[in-house]
Amino acid sequence: MAIWGYWRTSTAEQDSERQEQSLREAGCERIYGDQITGTSDWNTRPELRRCLDEMVEGDTLVIAELSRLSRSFLGMVNEVSNLLERGIHIRTLDKRLDTTAMPKEITMLIVSVLGYAASQELDQIKSRTAEGREVAKSRGVKFGRKKTYTEHQATEVMKKRTAGEGYGTIARSMGMSRSMVQRIVQTHEPVSVS
C-alpha cells in the first residue's frame, strides 16, 4: 500500500516546487509530474500514465487538488471512477477529497461537484482571457511572435533577395537562421495584384 504523488503545472512559468514539497510532506514515496495544460487528455500526460500504470490495488494517489488531474467534468469523473474500480484511493491536499474515509457513492458525488466547479472555472478563465485579448487589441496591442530582427535588417535582407541571393547565402552573411530570412521575406514581400 504505497503512497504516490502527482503534480501538474500548465506553463513553464509556473513552479512545481511548491506542489512537490507538499507531496513530500504528505508522505509520498514516489512523485511524478507533468507540465501540461489542465484541459489536456490523460493519454498526453506521460508521467501521469506511468504513475497510474505502476499503482496497484490499495495504493493511494495524492494530488494538491482534484483539478490537477483534469479541469474537464467528464474527464475527472471518468478517471476517478476508473481509479476507484482498480481499488486505488485518492487524497487531495486541499482536504476536499479522501476516498479512504468515505463510501464510493459519496466520493462520486463530491467528484461530480468538484468536476463541475473546475469545468466552470476553466470556462470563466477562457472567457476572461478572450475579453482581455479583445480589449488589448482595441488598444492596438499586437499578439503573436515578437520580431527578433530590426527594420534595418529586414531592408537589407530584402535588398539581397531582390539581387537574387539565396536564403542560405543571405542567412550566412547576415548571421541569421535560414528560417528567419524566409520569415522576413514572407512578411515583407509585396503582394501582387492580379
Salt bridges, closest charged atoms under 4 A:
GLU17 OE2 - ARG24 NH2 2.99
GLU47 OE1 - ARG50 NH2 3.75
GLU54 OE1 - ARG30 NH2 3.08
GLU85 OE2 - LYS104 NZ 2.25
ASP94 OD2 - ARG96 NE 3.97
GLU121 OE1 - ARG71 NH1 3.38
GLU151 OE2 - LYS147 NZ 2.62
GLU151 OE1 - HIS188 NE2 3.54
GLU156 OE2 - LYS159 NZ 3.60
